[in-house]
């Protein structure tokens, strides 16, 4: 993202119709993963692409998506 301040894409809700929730997830079961900062950048780039901004984050850290083992 050249020339865009990522922090400007994180703003409070104000009912503009382009308020988005960013989602980041890390799984301890996966060896290769994207860092939280990389995921943040990817989400902000996607939000900018649709003219939106992020009003909050749903983070799921260190929770495996695999079913529990017995």
N, C-alpha and C positions, 0 to 999 in steps of 0.2 A: 504494500500500500504506500505509494509514494505521495508525499505532500499532505497526507491526511493525519491529523492528530487522533489516534485511537481513543484517547480519553474523551474526546468530544462526542463519541458515539455511545457513551454511557451517560444517560440522563434520567431524571425522574419521570414518572408517568404524568402526562398532561392531556391525554385524550385526543391525540393527533391522528390516531388510526394507524400509526407506524411504530407503536410501542411493542417491543419484542422481548421475550424472555430467552436468555442465553443458557445453553445446557453444556456442561462439561462433565466428563466421566473418565475415571481411571479404574482399571481392573487389575488386581494383583495377580490374576491368573494369566495375564497376557505379558509376554516377555518384551515385545516391542510396542511402545505406546507413545502417544503424543503428550508432551508436557502440558501442565495446566496453562502456562503462558502461551504456548503455541496454539492450544485449543481456543483460548481467549481471542487471540489475533484472528484465527480462522472464522470464528463466530462474528467478530466485528466486521471483517471484510464482507461476509455474507449479508450482514445487516445493512451495511453501506450500499451494497449492490442493489438492494430493493428499496433504498431510500428510507430505511428505518433506523432505529436506535435501540439500545439495550436498556431496559429499565430494572433488570435484576438478573440474578444467576441462580440456576438450579444445579448444584454440584453434588456429584455422587462419587466420593473418593473411597478407594480401597474396598469396594464392594464387588464381589465376583458376580458375573451374570450367569455362571454355571449353576446347574441344580446342585443342591446339597448332596454330599456323598454319605453313604450309610456305613 
